[in-house]
């Protein structure tokens, strides 16, 4: 049975986000799943928007996409850890697939590579969601 999902994307690094969305959409369309896309400014807002939409019971799965690049302060570590924990907590507490396609990298070059056609974190997140849906 085909399901409907919500892709929530941080648009902070617009070109990387675009690549992640395209990779994610490619996989979901290939498997005939429906989806909506919602854009937020930063990655920290992603879990909040997913939480709001879980309560609406409109979607069968959620995919988080974005990019966090390490700077010169510990901000990267705090944000990355908080988002990862929040997404996992949302999934477990609500018994619904929430997959994490947020790139965490040391520099822009690494992030660009992980959003490329050959190695696309958006595709990986979509495949993870599909594998969970098959097991529910």
Buried (B, 14 or more C-beta within 10 A) or exposed (E): EEBEBBBBBBBBBEEBBBBBBBBBBBBBEEBEBEBEBEBBEEBBBBBEBBBEBBEEEEBBBBBBBBBBBBEEEEEBEEBBEEBBEBBEEBBEEBEBBBBBBBBBBEEEEBBBBBBEEEEBBBBBBBBBBBEBBEEE
